[in-house]
């Protein structure tokens, strides 16, 4: 039974199903008709009801238990399985009576209480022999290990999300500068139209032509606002057909004013007629902006060129690849740093840099590219500059057609 249980919980990836598996196994093994499990929330502020079994009115069970609940406090003292009849007048016993639990089994790791499992109802006929208790505690340890792994994975996913948001906010600073530059011209034309309209209202040619220009400029500002709002808000990956060259042009519009202010030229070599790629537009935009920001930061003295290239690579096996390169003429990266360049919080930037990075940008970019089944590579020479290459797969035409039909 223990072997089967360990095998099943090792394959379960859904937390709710995991809770159901735990209470079902313990209820059967200990011969109780009722069971329930509460699990620690990620912020450790409370324990929520994960699963229950056999309760005629499940709503009678509390949906959550505070961290200072009597049963949680009892579990924190590293005591073994608790039976109601051991001390029914104690705080833990009173708490068990409230939920009609005859037994409380802690799910405890080395450092914290991950959850508790209660079994009932309270009955004078309850008898647990040593073997039953030993097996139940073994099941609880296996369950605890599985829950601990699940929580650790959840923490990693939250950290990755936070990392992306942090880096996205850093990128927004440069985007805001580009946005201010981009809207200056349309605002000027709109302002001119508003100022002259009262004087020229009898001139149909002026009203017709300038109103057309003003409307187009309003739409241009709306599109820029939409781009920034989409970029600022984190969203789950949403792949769609993307023209990589168009995406590159969109990103360059946001950084061109900053580059120009620093005396840095942006030189593009974009391959014509690239195939469309299945990408999350905002995530790949984040990758490109990260690479452009790093290239700008690598040239604090300005007066250089950043080369941005796209091209279709020769087919390897059944897969075709598109390459996106960002090459700077900056200070370069030392060879002993290259192997750590994608590590979280690793940065080679100094306090006199144009922008002090958190060391998360390249980590985030690397992760996003991997999630798109691509690769992010770097070549660098100290004093000569760095080249970052993003390789993204071209969707198979047959797969794309099949997906379209579905």
C-alpha positions in Angstrom: 0.0 0.0 0.0 2.8 2.4 0.9 4.6 1.6 -2.4 1.4 2.2 -4.4 0.7 5.4 -2.6 4.3 6.8 -3.2 4.0 5.8 -6.9 0.6 7.6 -7.3 1.5 10.9 -5.5 4.7 11.0 -7.4 2.8 11.3 -10.7 0.1 13.7 -9.6 0.7 17.2 -10.7 -2.7 18.8 -9.6 -2.7 19.9 -6.0 -6.4 19.2 -5.5 -6.0 15.6 -6.7 -3.0 15.2 -4.5 -5.0 16.2 -1.5 -7.8 13.8 -2.4 -5.3 11.0 -2.8 -3.8 11.7 0.7 -7.1 11.8 2.6 -8.5 8.7 0.7 -5.4 6.6 1.5 -5.3 7.6 5.2 -9.0 7.1 5.7 -8.8 3.6 4.2 -5.7 2.7 6.1 -6.9 3.9 9.5 -10.5 2.8 8.9 -12.2 6.2 9.3 -15.2 7.3 7.2 -14.2 11.0 7.4 -11.0 12.8 6.6 -9.8 16.3 5.7 -6.5 18.0 4.9 -5.5 21.6 5.3 -2.4 22.9 3.5 -0.2 25.9 4.2 -0.8 28.8 1.8 2.3 30.1 0.0 2.4 33.3 2.1 2.3 31.1 5.3 -0.5 33.3 6.7 -3.1 30.5 6.9 -3.9 26.9 6.1 -6.7 26.3 3.5 -8.9 23.3 3.2 -7.4 21.3 0.3 -9.6 18.2 0.3 -12.2 16.3 2.4 -13.8 12.9 2.3 -17.0 11.5 3.8 -18.4 14.6 5.5 -22.1 14.8 5.1 -22.0 18.6 5.3 -18.5 19.6 4.0 -19.4 23.3 4.8 -19.2 22.5 8.5 -15.4 22.2 8.0 -13.6 25.6 8.2 -12.3 26.6 4.8 -9.1 27.9 6.4 -7.2 27.7 9.7 -5.1 30.6 11.0 -1.4 30.1 11.7 -2.1 30.3 15.5 -4.9 27.7 15.4 -4.6 25.2 18.3 -4.0 22.2 16.0 -1.3 24.1 14.0 0.4 25.2 17.3 0.3 21.6 18.5 1.9 20.3 15.3 4.6 23.0 15.6 5.8 21.3 18.8 6.9 18.3 16.9 4.6 15.9 18.7 3.4 12.7 17.0 -0.1 11.8 16.0 -2.7 13.3 18.3 -5.8 11.4 19.5 -8.8 13.3 20.8 -9.1 11.0 23.8 -5.6 11.8 25.0 -6.6 15.2 26.4 -10.1 16.4 25.2 -10.0 19.5 27.5 -6.8 20.9 26.1 -7.0 23.6 23.4 -6.0 21.0 20.7 -8.7 18.6 22.0 -11.3 21.3 22.0 -10.3 22.2 18.4 -10.7 18.6 17.4 -14.1 18.4 19.0 -15.2 21.4 17.0 -14.6 19.6 13.7 -15.5 16.1 15.1 -12.0 14.7 14.5 -10.8 11.7 16.4 -7.2 11.9 15.1 -4.9 14.7 13.9 -1.9 13.8 11.8 0.8 16.5 11.3 2.3 17.0 7.8 5.6 18.5 9.0 8.9 19.1 7.2 12.2 19.8 8.8 11.5 23.5 9.2 7.7 24.1 9.1 4.2 22.6 9.3 3.0 22.1 5.8 -0.4 21.0 6.8 -2.6 18.8 9.0 -4.9 15.8 8.3 -7.8 15.1 10.5 -9.8 11.8 10.6 -13.1 11.1 12.4 -15.7 11.1 13.6 -15.1 11.0 17.4 -16.2 7.6 18.7 -15.6 5.6 21.9 -14.9 2.6 19.7 -11.8 4.1 18.1 -8.8 1.8 18.5 -5.5 2.2 16.7 -2.8 -0.4 17.0 0.9 0.4 16.7 1.2 -1.0 13.2 -1.7 1.2 11.9 -0.2 4.3 13.4 3.3 3.5 12.0 1.9 3.0 8.5 -0.2 6.2 8.8 2.9 8.2 9.9 4.9 6.8 6.9 2.1 7.8 4.5 2.1 11.3 6.1 5.9 11.6 5.6 5.6 10.7 1.9 2.7 13.1 1.6 4.7 15.8 3.3 7.7 15.3 1.0 5.4 15.6 -2.0 3.7 18.7 -0.8 7.1 20.3 0.0 8.3 19.6 -3.6 5.1 21.1 -4.9 5.4 24.2 -2.8 9.1 24.6 -3.8 8.1 24.4 -7.4 5.3 27.0 -6.8 7.8 29.3 -5.1 10.2 29.0 -8.1 7.3 29.9 -10.5 6.4 32.9 -8.4 10.1 34.0 -8.3 10.3 33.7 -12.1 7.1 35.8 -12.5 8.4 38.4 -10.1 11.8 38.4 -12.0 10.0 39.1 -15.3 7.9 41.9 -13.7 11.0 43.5 -12.2 12.9 43.5 -15.4 9.9 44.7 -17.3 9.6 47.8 -15.1 13.3 48.5 -15.7 12.7 48.3 -19.4 9.7 50.7 -19.1 12.0 53.5 -18.2 13.7 53.5 -21.5 10.3 52.9 -23.2 8.9 56.0 -21.5 11.7 58.1 -22.9 11.0 56.7 -26.4 7.3 57.2 -25.9 7.9 60.9 -25.0 10.0 61.3 -28.2 7.5 59.4 -30.4 4.4 61.5 -29.4 6.1 64.9 -29.7 5.4 65.2 -33.4 1.8 64.0 -33.4 1.0 66.3 -30.4 2.5 69.2 -32.3 0.3 68.7 -35.3 -2.8 68.2 -33.1 -2.0 71.4 -31.1 -1.5 73.3 -34.3 -4.8 72.1 -35.7 -6.7 73.1 -32.5 -5.0 76.5 -32.4 -5.7 77.4 -36.1 -9.2 75.8 -36.4 -11.1 78.8 -35.0 -9.4 81.2 -37.5 -9.6 78.8 -40.5 -13.0 77.2 -39.9 -14.3 78.7 -43.2 -11.4 77.0 -45.1 -12.8 73.6 -46.0 -9.5 72.4 -47.5 -7.6 73.2 -44.2 -10.3 71.6 -42.1 -10.4 68.5 -44.2 -6.7 68.0 -44.5 -5.7 68.9 -41.0 -8.5 66.9 -39.3 -7.3 63.9 -41.3 -3.8 64.4 -40.0 -5.0 65.0 -36.5 -7.1 61.8 -36.4 -4.1 59.7 -37.8 -1.9 61.2 -35.1 -4.4 60.4 -32.3 -4.5 56.8 -33.6 -0.7 56.7 -33.5 -0.7 57.9 -29.9 -3.4 55.3 -29.0 -1.2 52.5 -30.6 1.8 53.6 -28.6 -0.2 53.7 -25.4 -1.5 50.2 -26.1 2.0 49.0 -26.7 3.2 50.3 -23.3 0.2 49.1 -21.3 0.5 45.6 -22.8 4.2 45.6 -22.0 3.7 46.8 -18.4 1.1 44.2 -17.5 2.3 40.6 -17.0 0.2 38.1 -19.0 0.3 34.4 -19.4 2.1 33.5 -22.7 -0.2 34.0 -25.6 1.6 32.8 -28.8 0.4 34.3 -32.1 1.7 34.8 -35.6 4.4 37.5 -35.4 6.5 39.3 -38.0 9.9 39.5 -36.4 11.1 42.4 -38.5 8.0 44.4 -37.6 8.6 43.6 -33.9 12.2 44.8 -34.2 11.1 48.0 -35.8 8.6 48.6 -33.0 11.3 48.1 -30.3 13.8 50.4 -32.1 11.2 53.2 -32.0 11.3 53.2 -28.3 15.1 53.2 -27.9 16.1 55.4 -30.8 15.9 58.7 -28.9 18.0 57.4 -26.1 20.6 56.0 -28.5 20.6 59.3 -30.4 21.1 61.3 -27.2 24.1 59.2 -26.4 25.6 59.5 -29.9 25.0 55.8 -30.7 23.7 54.8 -34.1 21.3 51.9 -34.6 22.1 50.0 -37.8 19.6 47.4 -39.0 20.0 44.6 -41.5 16.6 42.9 -41.7 16.2 39.9 -44.0 13.3 40.4 -46.4 10.4 37.9 -46.4 11.2 36.2 -43.1 8.6 33.5 -42.3 6.1 34.3 -39.6 6.9 32.9 -36.2 4.6 31.6 -33.4 5.6 33.8 -30.5 4.3 35.7 -27.5 4.8 39.2 -28.9 5.2 40.9 -25.6 7.6 38.4 -24.2 9.9 38.5 -27.2 9.7 42.2 -27.2 11.0 42.1 -23.6 13.9 39.9 -24.8 14.8 42.3 -27.5 14.5 45.4 -25.3 16.7 43.7 -22.7 19.4 43.1 -25.3 19.1 46.6 -26.7 19.3 48.1 -23.2 22.4 46.0 -22.4 24.0 47.1 -25.6 23.4 50.7 -24.7 24.7 50.2 -21.2 27.9 48.5 -22.6 28.7 51.8 -24.5 28.6 54.4 -21.7 30.8 56.8 -23.7 28.5 56.6 -26.7 29.8 57.3 -30.2 29.4 53.8 -31.5 27.1 51.5 -33.5 24.7 48.8 -32.4 23.9 46.4 -35.2 20.6 44.6 -35.3 20.2 41.8 -37.8 17.6 39.2 -38.7 18.2 36.3 -41.1 16.9 32.8 -42.0 19.3 30.1 -41.0 19.9 26.9 -43.1 17.5 24.2 -42.1 18.8 21.7 -39.5 17.0 18.4 -39.7 13.3 19.1 -40.0 13.5 22.5 -38.3 14.2 25.9 -39.9 15.5 28.7 -37.6 15.3 32.5 -37.7 18.2 34.3 -36.1 18.0 37.7 -34.4 21.3 39.4 -33.4 22.2 42.4 -31.4 25.9 43.4 -31.6 27.4 46.3 -29.7 30.8 48.0 -29.8 31.1 48.2 -26.1 33.5 47.1 -23.4 32.9 43.4 -23.9 32.6 40.6 -21.3 35.5 38.8 -19.7 35.8 35.1 -20.6 35.4 34.0 -17.0 32.1 35.9 -16.8 30.6 34.5 -19.9 29.6 31.2 -18.3 27.7 33.1 -15.6 26.1 35.7 -17.9 22.6 34.1 -17.7 22.8 33.4 -13.9 20.3 35.3 -11.8 21.6 38.6 -10.2 24.9 38.3 -12.0 26.0 41.6 -13.5 29.1 43.1 -14.9 27.8 46.7 -14.7 29.6 49.2 -12.6 28.3 52.2 -10.7 29.4 54.6 -13.4 27.3 52.7 -16.0 24.5 54.4 -17.8 22.1 52.1 -16.1 22.8 49.9 -13.1 21.1 46.5 -13.7 19.7 44.1 -11.2 21.3 41.1 -12.9 17.9 39.7 -13.9 17.5 41.0 -17.5 19.5 38.3 -19.3 18.2 35.6 -16.9 14.6 36.5 -17.9 15.5 36.8 -21.6 17.2 33.4 -21.5 14.2 31.8 -19.9 11.7 33.3 -22.3 13.7 32.2 -25.3 13.9 28.7 -23.9 10.1 28.6 -23.3 9.8 29.4 -27.1 12.0 26.3 -27.8 14.8 28.6 -28.9 18.4 29.4 -27.8 20.1 32.6 -26.6 23.9 32.6 -27.2 26.6 35.2 -26.6 30.0 35.9 -28.1 32.2 38.6 -26.6 35.7 40.0 -26.6 36.9 42.5 -24.0 37.3 45.9 -25.6 35.7 44.9 -28.8 32.0 44.3 -27.9 29.5 41.6 -27.6 27.0 39.8 -29.9 23.8 38.2 -28.6 22.1 35.8 -30.9 18.5 34.6 -30.5 17.6 31.5 -32.5 13.8 30.8 -32.8 12.2 27.9 -34.6 10.0 28.4 -37.7 6.7 26.5 -37.2 6.3 23.5 -39.4 3.9 24.4 -42.2 1.9 21.2 -41.8 1.5 21.8 -38.1 0.4 25.3 -38.6 -2.1 24.3 -41.2 -3.5 21.6 -38.9 -3.8 24.0 -36.0 -5.6 26.5 -38.2 -8.1 23.9 -39.2 -8.8 22.9 -35.6 
